[in-house]
Amino acid sequence: MSEGAPLNAASNDDRVATATYCEKMCQELAKMARSNDLSFLAYLLSMAEEEARQERQKGAAPETELKVANG
């Protein structure tokens, strides 16, 4: 699928599920990195977690449809 193409409901659900999974995994990995004094890795994973969270929230938001009037 090309970037910017509209997503159907099934692919949007997959996208939200994937973002949710990535968010949780990054959160756990960042915790592991912090507990082992891998501060830069923990930072990068936290940034990835935040990106996944934003994508999840964006995908979970109700979509608005634009109606184009045919002349």
C-alpha positions as CSV (number, residue, x, y, z in Angstrom):
1,M,0.0,0.0,0.0
2,S,1.4,3.4,-0.9
3,E,1.9,6.0,1.8
4,G,-1.0,8.3,2.3
5,A,-3.5,5.9,0.8
6,P,-6.7,5.5,2.8
7,L,-6.9,2.5,5.1
8,N,-9.8,0.2,5.3
9,A,-11.3,-0.8,8.7
10,A,-9.4,-4.2,8.8
11,S,-6.0,-2.7,8.0
12,N,-6.6,0.1,10.5
13,D,-7.4,-2.4,13.2
14,D,-4.2,-4.3,12.3
15,R,-2.3,-1.0,12.5
16,V,-3.7,-0.1,15.9
17,A,-3.0,-3.6,17.2
18,T,0.6,-3.5,15.9
19,A,1.2,-0.1,17.4
20,T,-0.2,-1.3,20.7
21,Y,2.1,-4.3,20.7
22,C,5.1,-2.2,19.8
23,E,4.3,0.2,22.5
24,K,4.2,-2.5,25.2
25,M,7.3,-4.2,24.0
26,C,9.3,-1.0,23.9
27,Q,8.1,-0.2,27.4
28,E,9.3,-3.6,28.7
29,L,12.6,-3.4,26.8
30,A,13.2,0.2,28.1
31,K,12.6,-1.0,31.6
32,M,15.1,-3.8,31.1
33,A,17.7,-1.4,29.6
34,R,17.3,1.0,32.5
35,S,17.7,-1.7,35.1
36,N,21.0,-2.7,33.5
37,D,22.4,0.9,33.2
38,L,21.9,1.1,29.4
39,S,20.6,4.6,29.6
40,F,21.0,5.6,25.9
41,L,19.3,2.4,24.8
42,A,16.5,3.0,27.3
43,Y,16.1,6.5,25.9
44,L,15.8,5.3,22.3
45,L,13.3,2.6,23.4
46,S,11.3,5.3,25.3
47,M,11.2,7.4,22.1
48,A,10.0,4.4,20.1
49,E,7.4,3.7,22.8
50,E,6.1,7.3,22.5
51,E,5.9,7.1,18.7
52,A,4.0,3.8,18.9
53,R,1.6,5.4,21.5
54,Q,1.0,8.4,19.2
55,E,0.3,6.1,16.2
56,R,-2.0,3.9,18.3
57,Q,-4.0,7.0,19.4
58,K,-4.1,8.4,15.9
59,G,-5.4,5.1,14.5
60,A,-7.9,4.6,17.3
61,A,-9.4,8.1,16.7
62,P,-12.7,8.1,14.7
63,E,-12.1,8.7,11.1
64,T,-13.9,11.5,9.4
65,E,-15.1,11.0,5.8
66,L,-15.0,13.7,3.3
67,K,-18.0,13.7,1.0
68,V,-17.3,15.0,-2.5
69,A,-20.4,16.4,-4.3
70,N,-20.6,15.3,-7.9
71,G,-21.4,18.2,-10.1
